[in-house]
Amino acid sequence: MEEAYNLSVSQVFRKDGEKFAYVTFTKGNQRAEGKIPDCKILSYEGFEESEIAQLEIYMKLELANLKKMAAGIDVMRAFMKEE
């Protein structure tokens, strides 16, 4: 059985008027970090070039959903949440 990818999305950051977020893909010992809305992988370890191309296509196809996920993250609320 093939191992599934895990996906995580950062909060939205702002720098020089640009809004962006990071998307991290992990699969076993493999890891790749991309940036949206650029939909480009910035760094990776253990993935083949063809897999990186597929991850970039995935980010383009799912950009609207990834943006919603990033916009929904409130770091302070999560930090202050009592368990």
Secondary structure, DSSP 4 states (H G I P E B T S, - for coil): -PPPPEEEEPPPEEETTEEEEEEEEEETTEEEEEEETTTEEEEEES--HHHHHHHHHHHHHTHHHHHHHHHT--HHHHHH---
